[in-house]
């Protein structure tokens, strides 16, 4: 057995796990540093919400293009470029001197980070097949959760060393780690057992953005995924952007406690969810090709009501339990969304397809984060916003029942993948 061939797909997951952690840590720690940033620049809640919104809008706008570049050129090059640029912007954020400059920095962070997730998930699922695909995807996503959880420490970093120090230290670390990726990350051949065009002429044509859009958007299952992921993005970013503030106000926590509580418990549940959901979907996949869809449906049918409960209770212990269960449901989803996309979309445009999912999700999510701040300024309680989000999540999740899985084209697998 060639050990290098059989182990490298998991080495890929490990290397990108660290990148995933940085990806979400760098973007989210600002939410737990709210008070000192607001004080430094004399911001309103709507202005502070705008810092996350402009990130999401720029992130969403470039996501399809980032995915397209990964499909057309190189997953590795796109990943390395993304990590290097967003780390430089993170470092810059630690030195900004005005609210306007911070807005510009957040725009550039969104543009650079947009390239990473579509390329990384495409690369991981290039290396991993049906037997390991959901678990490998879930393990990588757990790095995002770790970044979100550590982002909650931003409040403590701000209290002890000042809010700028976190951006400076982790920006520098990301720049150094991008050099590691240059030497150790490798592209793979496209996955041979996914949905591909049956048209030989189409297969011979070069990849183009317009053709990608035409092929992706004529698939009903892809449109359903767009709707589902948009609602999920709305709920997620309302949680990411405003939960520290919600906990601080509703449970009388200090800045550091609110930041940790708002991120850690959901991430614990999500970490459990991606592992359990990934293993369950991979094993169930042997007998049912819709297993990944059903795992997501089961997850949020149980988990969305707990988001409603979290926003309704006055007992902090119940809120913690609700966050863990909601996090598990999100983990079920995150482990299986890209594997589902590879079953319903042409594999030549898989990173582009995920980029479009990110595009709509983050644009809508960014709008809702800003709206959340504006409503808060108008004395609308955040609990009402979370309750509405929970109901919408149930509706969007049940729409996945309508997805039909097509049989993949028969292509012989290269020998180098036989052991994966």
PATIRO-256080 format. One record per residue (C-alpha): x, z, y; chain; residue in one letter; residue number from 1. Coordinates in nm, 4 decimals, decimal comma, padded with zeros to 6 digits. Example, Ala and Ser with C-alpha at 12.3 -4.5 7.8 and 13.67 -1.06 7.14 Angstrom:
<rs>
01,2300/00,7800/-00,4500/A/a/1;
01,3670/00,7140/-00,1060/A/s/2;
</rs>
This chain:
<rs>
00,0000/00,0000/00,0000/A/x/1;
00,1240/-00,0865/00,3470/A/x/2;
00,1023/00,2475/00,5252/A/x/3;
00,1519/00,0978/00,8687/A/x/4;
-00,1410/-00,1395/00,8242/A/x/5;
-00,3757/00,1257/00,6854/A/x/6;
-00,2926/00,3966/00,9405/A/x/7;
-00,2535/00,1993/01,2625/A/x/8;
-00,6306/00,1649/01,3287/A/x/9;
-00,6455/00,5454/01,3456/A/x/10;
-00,3280/00,5605/01,5590/A/x/11;
-00,5106/00,3302/01,8027/A/x/12;
-00,7976/00,5798/01,8173/A/x/13;
-00,5529/00,8651/01,8816/A/x/14;
-00,3669/00,6879/02,1636/A/x/15;
-00,6890/00,5832/02,3333/A/x/16;
-00,8379/00,9307/02,2906/A/x/17;
-00,5906/01,0573/02,5509/A/x/18;
-00,6789/00,7677/02,7813/A/x/19;
-01,0487/00,8433/02,7374/A/x/20;
-00,9865/01,2048/02,8357/A/x/21;
-00,8099/01,0948/03,1553/A/x/22;
-01,0795/00,8366/03,2242/A/x/23;
-01,3574/01,0931/03,2549/A/x/24;
-01,1502/01,3862/03,3788/A/x/25;
-01,0214/01,1906/03,6789/A/x/26;
-01,3682/01,0709/03,7743/A/x/27;
-01,5703/01,3882/03,7137/A/x/28;
-01,3592/01,6784/03,8385/A/x/29;
-01,4735/01,6041/04,1929/A/x/30;
-01,8228/01,7306/04,1043/A/x/31;
-01,6952/02,0822/04,0256/A/x/32;
-01,4857/02,0832/04,3456/A/x/33;
-01,7919/02,0355/04,5637/A/x/34;
-01,7625/02,3385/04,7914/A/x/35;
-01,4022/02,2981/04,9167/A/x/36;
-01,4420/01,9199/04,9586/A/x/37;
-01,7685/01,9651/05,1509/A/x/38;
-01,5998/02,2302/05,3650/A/x/39;
-01,2906/02,0166/05,4336/A/x/40;
-01,4887/01,7136/05,5499/A/x/41;
-01,8122/01,8838/05,6707/A/x/42;
-02,0361/01,6841/05,4353/A/x/43;
-02,4082/01,6918/05,3654/A/x/44;
-02,5331/01,6943/05,0044/A/x/45;
-02,6269/01,3276/05,0374/A/x/46;
-02,2740/01,2417/05,1541/A/x/47;
-02,1204/01,4357/04,8675/A/x/48;
-02,3532/01,2552/04,6264/A/x/49;
-02,2393/00,9281/04,7816/A/x/50;
-01,8827/00,9961/04,6625/A/x/51;
-02,0062/00,9670/04,3036/A/x/52;
-02,2508/00,6887/04,3834/A/x/53;
-01,9935/00,4503/04,5339/A/x/54;
-01,7727/00,5131/04,2321/A/x/55;
-02,0576/00,4196/03,9988/A/x/56;
-02,1606/00,1141/04,1993/A/x/57;
-01,8086/-00,0296/04,2059/A/x/58;
-01,7577/00,0697/03,8420/A/x/59;
-02,0798/-00,1007/03,7419/A/x/60;
-02,0158/-00,4137/03,9458/A/x/61;
-01,6790/-00,4850/03,7834/A/x/62;
-01,7681/-00,3754/03,4275/A/x/63;
-01,8867/-00,7203/03,3075/A/x/64;
-01,5752/-00,8829/03,4525/A/x/65;
-01,3486/-00,6213/03,2935/A/x/66;
-01,5161/-00,6865/02,9593/A/x/67;
-01,4869/-01,0621/03,0095/A/x/68;
-01,1129/-01,0400/03,0777/A/x/69;
-01,0718/-00,8348/02,7580/A/x/70;
-01,2607/-01,0992/02,5563/A/x/71;
-01,0812/-01,3975/02,7082/A/x/72;
-00,7280/-01,2654/02,7381/A/x/73;
-00,6039/-00,9355/02,5915/A/x/74;
-00,7616/-00,5970/02,5231/A/x/75;
-00,4209/-00,4317/02,5528/A/x/76;
-00,3329/-00,5817/02,8912/A/x/77;
-00,6684/-00,4901/03,0392/A/x/78;
-00,6396/-00,1315/02,9115/A/x/79;
-00,2859/-00,0810/03,0458/A/x/80;
-00,3760/-00,2340/03,3821/A/x/81;
-00,6837/-00,0139/03,4100/A/x/82;
-00,5004/00,3103/03,3285/A/x/83;
-00,2143/00,2387/03,5685/A/x/84;
-00,4359/00,1477/03,8635/A/x/85;
-00,6917/00,4285/03,8309/A/x/86;
-00,4099/00,6827/03,7892/A/x/87;
-00,2482/00,5570/04,1095/A/x/88;
-00,5838/00,5900/04,2867/A/x/89;
-00,6285/00,9427/04,1470/A/x/90;
-00,2888/01,0339/04,2909/A/x/91;
-00,3888/00,8800/04,6248/A/x/92;
-00,7120/01,0840/04,6289/A/x/93;
-00,5027/01,3994/04,6387/A/x/94;
-00,3651/01,2901/04,9777/A/x/95;
-00,6726/01,1498/05,1577/A/x/96;
-00,7266/01,2723/05,5132/A/x/97;
-01,0911/01,1831/05,5785/A/x/98;
-01,4287/01,1355/05,4119/A/x/99;
-01,4116/00,7610/05,4793/A/x/100;
-01,0723/00,7346/05,3084/A/x/101;
-01,2035/00,9291/05,0091/A/x/102;
-01,4982/00,6862/04,9875/A/x/103;
-01,2560/00,3935/04,9744/A/x/104;
-01,0477/00,5693/04,7080/A/x/105;
-01,3607/00,6300/04,4972/A/x/106;
-01,4498/00,2612/04,5236/A/x/107;
-01,1061/00,1595/04,3950/A/x/108;
-01,1248/00,4185/04,1177/A/x/109;
-01,4552/00,2695/04,0071/A/x/110;
-01,3159/-00,0848/04,0097/A/x/111;
-01,0110/00,0107/03,8028/A/x/112;
-01,1872/00,2376/03,5523/A/x/113;
-01,4523/-00,0294/03,4887/A/x/114;
-01,2052/-00,2338/03,2884/A/x/115;
-01,1242/00,0381/03,0359/A/x/116;
-01,4275/00,1305/02,8238/A/x/117;
-01,5397/-00,2231/02,7240/A/x/118;
-01,1835/-00,3207/02,6301/A/x/119;
-01,1089/00,0052/02,4455/A/x/120;
-01,4281/00,0058/02,2382/A/x/121;
-01,3831/-00,3616/02,1573/A/x/122;
-01,0259/-00,2979/02,0418/A/x/123;
-01,1257/-00,0002/01,8263/A/x/124;
-01,4100/-00,1917/01,6620/A/x/125;
-01,1766/-00,4901/01,6107/A/x/126;
-00,9695/-00,2627/01,3889/A/x/127;
-01,2546/-00,0696/01,2250/A/x/128;
-01,5254/-00,2170/01,0021/A/x/129;
-01,8588/-00,0957/00,8715/A/x/130;
-01,7114/00,1860/00,6642/A/x/131;
-01,5365/00,3563/00,9589/A/x/132;
-01,6744/00,1948/01,2729/A/x/133;
-01,9155/00,4615/01,3979/A/x/134;
-01,6779/00,7477/01,3212/A/x/135;
-01,3842/00,5741/01,4918/A/x/136;
-01,5996/00,4949/01,7941/A/x/137;
-01,7276/00,8519/01,8016/A/x/138;
-01,3802/01,0035/01,7829/A/x/139;
-01,2700/00,7939/02,0787/A/x/140;
-01,5813/00,8912/02,2742/A/x/141;
-01,5002/01,2572/02,2050/A/x/142;
-01,2004/01,2038/02,4337/A/x/143;
-01,4466/01,1256/02,7131/A/x/144;
-01,6248/01,4502/02,6330/A/x/145;
-01,2981/01,6394/02,6477/A/x/146;
-01,2352/01,4880/02,9907/A/x/147;
-01,5814/01,5898/03,1053/A/x/148;
-01,5328/01,9429/02,9746/A/x/149;
-01,1919/01,9764/03,1393/A/x/150;
-01,3423/01,8336/03,4565/A/x/151;
-01,5340/02,1578/03,4814/A/x/152;
-01,2014/02,3341/03,5352/A/x/153;
-01,1795/02,1490/03,8646/A/x/154;
-01,3570/02,4426/04,0250/A/x/155;
-01,0871/02,6832/03,9061/A/x/156;
-00,8101/02,4412/04,0061/A/x/157;
-00,9641/02,4195/04,3518/A/x/158;
-00,9901/02,7983/04,3825/A/x/159;
-00,6337/02,8684/04,2646/A/x/160;
-00,4215/02,5729/04,3857/A/x/161;
-00,6526/02,3767/04,6139/A/x/162;
-00,8672/02,0762/04,5273/A/x/163;
-00,5955/01,8191/04,6035/A/x/164;
-00,3518/01,9446/04,3385/A/x/165;
-00,5664/01,8369/04,0428/A/x/166;
-00,5786/01,4764/04,1614/A/x/167;
-00,2064/01,4707/04,2281/A/x/168;
-00,0946/01,6127/03,8911/A/x/169;
-00,3265/01,4123/03,6681/A/x/170;
-00,2746/01,0930/03,8633/A/x/171;
00,0997/01,1168/03,8025/A/x/172;
00,0475/01,1951/03,4333/A/x/173;
-00,1730/00,8866/03,3916/A/x/174;
00,0879/00,6615/03,5485/A/x/175;
00,3504/00,7853/03,3022/A/x/176;
00,1166/00,7501/03,0047/A/x/177;
00,0414/00,3866/03,0920/A/x/178;
00,4084/00,3150/03,0161/A/x/179;
00,3611/00,4628/02,6672/A/x/180;
00,0722/00,2246/02,6058/A/x/181;
00,2832/-00,0758/02,7038/A/x/182;
00,5124/-00,0119/02,4085/A/x/183;
00,2771/00,1174/02,1393/A/x/184;
-00,0623/-00,0492/02,1898/A/x/185;
-00,1296/-00,3753/02,0019/A/x/186;
-00,4108/-00,6281/02,0084/A/x/187;
-00,5965/-00,7105/01,6864/A/x/188;
-00,7715/-01,0163/01,5529/A/x/189;
-01,1454/-01,0243/01,6243/A/x/190;
-01,3566/-00,8440/01,3669/A/x/191;
-01,4560/-01,0955/01,0981/A/x/192;
-01,7775/-00,9327/00,9732/A/x/193;
-01,9805/-00,9237/01,2955/A/x/194;
-02,2546/-01,1384/01,4399/A/x/195;
-02,1055/-01,4743/01,5495/A/x/196;
-02,2373/-01,8120/01,6453/A/x/197;
-02,3313/-02,0447/01,3575/A/x/198;
-02,2556/-02,3444/01,5779/A/x/199;
-01,9099/-02,4869/01,4999/A/x/200;
-01,9049/-02,6686/01,8331/A/x/201;
-01,9806/-02,3432/02,0124/A/x/202;
-01,7016/-02,1659/01,8279/A/x/203;
-01,4542/-02,4311/01,9461/A/x/204;
-01,5473/-02,3960/02,3129/A/x/205;
-01,3332/-02,1699/02,5336/A/x/206;
-01,4788/-01,8381/02,6445/A/x/207;
-01,6361/-01,8488/02,9909/A/x/208;
-01,8298/-01,5897/03,1887/A/x/209;
-02,1353/-01,8103/03,2400/A/x/210;
-02,1505/-01,8960/02,8713/A/x/211;
-02,1126/-01,5282/02,7840/A/x/212;
-02,4115/-01,4449/03,0040/A/x/213;
-02,6207/-01,7259/02,8564/A/x/214;
-02,5535/-01,6239/02,4960/A/x/215;
-02,5899/-01,2484/02,5509/A/x/216;
-02,9085/-01,2556/02,7570/A/x/217;
-03,0981/-01,4888/02,5243/A/x/218;
-03,0820/-01,2171/02,2561/A/x/219;
-03,3891/-00,9838/02,2744/A/x/220;
-03,2011/-00,6989/02,1054/A/x/221;
-02,9396/-00,7063/02,3826/A/x/222;
-03,2119/-00,6782/02,6479/A/x/223;
-03,3544/-00,3738/02,4705/A/x/224;
-03,0102/-00,2141/02,4657/A/x/225;
-02,9809/-00,2836/02,8393/A/x/226;
-03,3057/-00,0975/02,9063/A/x/227;
-03,2087/00,1937/02,6822/A/x/228;
-02,8579/00,2311/02,8244/A/x/229;
-02,9855/00,2130/03,1826/A/x/230;
-03,2168/00,5083/03,1290/A/x/231;
-02,9438/00,6959/02,9421/A/x/232;
-02,7045/00,6324/03,2308/A/x/233;
-02,9596/00,7664/03,4780/A/x/234;
-03,0002/01,0900/03,2808/A/x/235;
-02,6278/01,1280/03,2136/A/x/236;
-02,5145/01,0802/03,5722/A/x/237;
-02,7797/01,3101/03,7121/A/x/238;
-02,6397/01,5696/03,4706/A/x/239;
-02,2751/01,4911/03,5503/A/x/240;
-02,3257/01,4755/03,9245/A/x/241;
-02,5578/01,7672/03,9937/A/x/242;
-02,5588/02,0111/03,7008/A/x/243;
-02,2780/02,2299/03,8448/A/x/244;
-02,4828/02,2662/04,1624/A/x/245;
-02,8028/02,3267/03,9621/A/x/246;
-02,6399/02,6089/03,7633/A/x/247;
-02,4771/02,7619/04,0691/A/x/248;
-02,8102/02,7841/04,2477/A/x/249;
-03,0476/02,8627/03,9587/A/x/250;
-02,8329/03,1129/03,7684/A/x/251;
-02,6286/03,2579/04,0569/A/x/252;
-02,2898/03,1520/03,9160/A/x/253;
-01,9709/03,1143/04,1179/A/x/254;
-01,8054/02,7748/04,1639/A/x/255;
-01,5732/02,7963/03,8635/A/x/256;
-01,8374/02,9390/03,6270/A/x/257;
-02,0884/02,6732/03,7288/A/x/258;
-01,8393/02,3916/03,6737/A/x/259;
-01,7388/02,5139/03,3280/A/x/260;
-02,0967/02,5882/03,2198/A/x/261;
-02,2242/02,2497/03,3357/A/x/262;
-01,9681/02,0576/03,1344/A/x/263;
-01,8389/02,2639/02,8425/A/x/264;
-02,1587/02,3351/02,6471/A/x/265;
-02,2878/01,9790/02,6594/A/x/266;
-01,9463/01,8517/02,5524/A/x/267;
-01,9353/02,0940/02,2584/A/x/268;
-02,2692/01,9595/02,1396/A/x/269;
-02,1602/01,6011/02,2042/A/x/270;
-01,8384/01,6471/02,0099/A/x/271;
-02,0382/01,7726/01,7117/A/x/272;
-02,2805/01,4843/01,7612/A/x/273;
-02,0241/01,2024/01,7550/A/x/274;
-01,8653/01,3367/01,4373/A/x/275;
-02,1901/01,4099/01,2523/A/x/276;
-02,3643/01,1022/01,3921/A/x/277;
-02,0677/00,8792/01,3135/A/x/278;
-02,0296/00,9979/00,9546/A/x/279;
-02,4057/00,9887/00,8914/A/x/280;
-02,4437/00,6357/01,0307/A/x/281;
-02,1414/00,5007/00,8405/A/x/282;
-02,2627/00,6420/00,5082/A/x/283;
-02,6245/00,5408/00,5647/A/x/284;
-02,5056/00,1922/00,6666/A/x/285;
-02,4187/00,1190/00,3022/A/x/286;
-02,7900/00,1138/00,2142/A/x/287;
-02,9566/00,0422/00,5502/A/x/288;
-02,8111/-00,1893/00,8173/A/x/289;
-03,0335/-00,0281/01,0828/A/x/290;
-02,8855/00,3155/01,0157/A/x/291;
-02,7093/00,3303/01,3519/A/x/292;
-03,0301/00,2591/01,5384/A/x/293;
-03,2165/00,5261/01,3436/A/x/294;
-02,9459/00,7855/01,4063/A/x/295;
-02,9810/00,7349/01,7845/A/x/296;
-03,3606/00,7547/01,7639/A/x/297;
-03,3469/01,0755/01,5617/A/x/298;
-03,0955/01,2235/01,8051/A/x/299;
-03,2881/01,1799/02,1293/A/x/300;
-03,6312/01,2369/01,9774/A/x/301;
-03,5000/01,5873/01,9160/A/x/302;
-03,2616/01,6108/02,2120/A/x/303;
-03,4617/01,4829/02,5115/A/x/304;
-03,7114/01,7716/02,4982/A/x/305;
-03,4170/02,0109/02,5220/A/x/306;
-03,3110/01,8514/02,8520/A/x/307;
-03,6620/01,9305/02,9736/A/x/308;
-03,6270/02,2863/02,8420/A/x/309;
-03,2876/02,3333/03,0099/A/x/310;
-03,4340/02,2458/03,3491/A/x/311;
-03,7413/02,4672/03,2992/A/x/312;
-03,6030/02,7959/03,1692/A/x/313;
-03,4909/03,0906/03,3781/A/x/314;
-03,2887/03,2348/03,0877/A/x/315;
-02,9274/03,1181/03,0930/A/x/316;
-02,8794/03,1679/02,7158/A/x/317;
-03,1683/02,9309/02,6448/A/x/318;
-03,0200/02,6809/02,8910/A/x/319;
-02,6904/02,6930/02,7007/A/x/320;
-02,8644/02,6262/02,3675/A/x/321;
-03,0613/02,3405/02,5238/A/x/322;
-02,7418/02,1833/02,6597/A/x/323;
-02,5744/02,1965/02,3181/A/x/324;
-02,8701/02,0220/02,1487/A/x/325;
-02,8973/01,7589/02,4230/A/x/326;
-02,5226/01,7038/02,3927/A/x/327;
-02,5535/01,6472/02,0170/A/x/328;
-02,8167/01,3800/02,0792/A/x/329;
-02,5904/01,2081/02,3276/A/x/330;
-02,3086/01,2186/02,0723/A/x/331;
-02,5309/01,0473/01,8129/A/x/332;
-02,5893/00,7717/02,0681/A/x/333;
-02,2315/00,7300/02,1868/A/x/334;
-02,0930/00,6989/01,8336/A/x/335;
-02,3320/00,4172/01,7476/A/x/336;
-02,4057/00,2100/02,0566/A/x/337;
-02,1025/-00,0205/02,0361/A/x/338;
-02,1407/-00,0632/01,6563/A/x/339;
-02,5050/-00,1655/01,7168/A/x/340;
-02,3943/-00,4112/01,9831/A/x/341;
-02,1529/-00,5677/01,7325/A/x/342;
-02,4466/-00,6204/01,4963/A/x/343;
-02,6713/-00,7957/01,7485/A/x/344;
-02,4363/-00,9803/01,9868/A/x/345;
-02,1876/-01,2621/01,9327/A/x/346;
-01,8547/-01,0935/01,8561/A/x/347;
-01,6648/-01,3322/02,0870/A/x/348;
-01,8372/-01,1696/02,3852/A/x/349;
-01,8533/-00,8105/02,2684/A/x/350;
-01,6490/-00,6532/02,5497/A/x/351;
-01,8415/-00,8589/02,8051/A/x/352;
-02,1679/-00,7389/02,6504/A/x/353;
-02,0644/-00,3750/02,6758/A/x/354;
-01,9520/-00,4423/03,0310/A/x/355;
-02,3044/-00,5548/03,1188/A/x/356;
-02,4455/-00,2399/02,9587/A/x/357;
-02,2115/-00,0353/03,1787/A/x/358;
-02,3018/-00,2469/03,4799/A/x/359;
-02,6740/-00,1792/03,4751/A/x/360;
-02,6348/00,1811/03,3572/A/x/361;
-02,3909/00,2837/03,6272/A/x/362;
-02,5565/00,0942/03,9117/A/x/363;
-02,8869/00,2667/03,8391/A/x/364;
-02,7085/00,5958/03,7664/A/x/365;
-02,5230/00,5747/04,0967/A/x/366;
-02,8449/00,5170/04,2859/A/x/367;
-03,0022/00,8176/04,1155/A/x/368;
-02,7066/01,0473/04,1929/A/x/369;
-02,7464/00,9585/04,5604/A/x/370;
-03,1248/00,9954/04,5381/A/x/371;
-03,0736/01,3340/04,3731/A/x/372;
-02,8695/01,4483/04,6738/A/x/373;
-03,1228/01,3055/04,9193/A/x/374;
-03,4108/01,4765/04,7374/A/x/375;
-03,2155/01,8014/04,7361/A/x/376;
-03,1678/01,7703/05,1118/A/x/377;
-03,5479/01,7302/05,1266/A/x/378;
-03,5891/02,0560/04,9283/A/x/379;
-03,6971/01,8872/04,6024/A/x/380;
-03,5765/02,1039/04,3139/A/x/381;
-03,3275/01,9445/04,0742/A/x/382;
-03,5269/02,0805/03,7790/A/x/383;
-03,8062/01,8320/03,8522/A/x/384;
-03,5583/01,5430/03,8455/A/x/385;
-03,4218/01,6536/03,5070/A/x/386;
-03,7718/01,6894/03,3621/A/x/387;
-03,8636/01,3335/03,4616/A/x/388;
-03,5340/01,2099/03,3143/A/x/389;
-03,6164/01,3757/02,9801/A/x/390;
-03,9497/01,1948/02,9558/A/x/391;
-03,7907/00,8594/03,0403/A/x/392;
-03,5246/00,9187/02,7739/A/x/393;
-03,7902/00,9512/02,5040/A/x/394;
-03,9563/00,6254/02,6096/A/x/395;
-03,6257/00,4368/02,6206/A/x/396;
-03,5124/00,5760/02,2843/A/x/397;
-03,8299/00,4715/02,1048/A/x/398;
-03,7887/00,1167/02,2392/A/x/399;
-03,4940/00,0825/01,9969/A/x/400;
-03,7445/00,0517/01,7107/A/x/401;
-03,8007/-00,3064/01,8297/A/x/402;
-03,4404/-00,4168/01,7638/A/x/403;
-03,3943/-00,6587/01,4765/A/x/404;
-03,0586/-00,6830/01,3007/A/x/405;
-02,9477/-01,0354/01,2148/A/x/406;
-02,7327/-01,1186/00,9168/A/x/407;
-02,3710/-01,1745/01,0162/A/x/408;
-02,2025/-01,5045/00,9494/A/x/409;
-02,0021/-01,5146/00,6295/A/x/410;
-01,6330/-01,5151/00,7161/A/x/411;
-01,3472/-01,4232/00,4883/A/x/412;
-01,1702/-01,1041/00,5961/A/x/413;
-00,7962/-01,1252/00,6626/A/x/414;
-00,5908/-00,9285/00,4131/A/x/415;
-00,4544/-00,7052/00,6886/A/x/416;
-00,7974/-00,5421/00,7258/A/x/417;
-00,8735/-00,4774/00,3607/A/x/418;
-00,7624/-00,1134/00,3763/A/x/419;
-00,9359/-00,0158/00,6999/A/x/420;
</rs>
